[in-house]
């Protein structure tokens, strides 16, 4: 087995450095969108936990004899929309179906049109520049021979 990159991560013939760099930056932007999406899902889970805990707190406030405050919590906080017209699941759906879907689609379009659908060419070329050929832990691909440390 050779210590060469796989064809899936090689730039197609005729693709310029500028195009590879631009696609690398586009992939980095999508990485940020993915991170933001993860935070949105974390927000969704936290709001669900907050709702459950707020319901328990409201019951305890009522059991402690503070009906006016419990009524206010029940009326003004429990079941309320964190954003106008939306619970967190609706925020997640709006993001996933809107901006996220468009960004993912445009990223895929760029890959398909410019580099035959190949992913991470910029990163693969960076790896190739930085790794030490033949050194353990610097293999070109998973399962490639590890070589000798030198």
Secondary structure, DSSP 8 states (H G I E B T S, - for coil): ------GGGS--TT--HHHHHHHHHHHHHHHHHHHHHHHHHHHHHHHHHHHHHHHHHHHHHHHTT-HHHHHHHHHHTTT--SBTTB-HHHHHHHHIIIIIHHHHHHHHHHHHHHHTT---HHHHHHHHHHS-TT-TT--SSTT-------
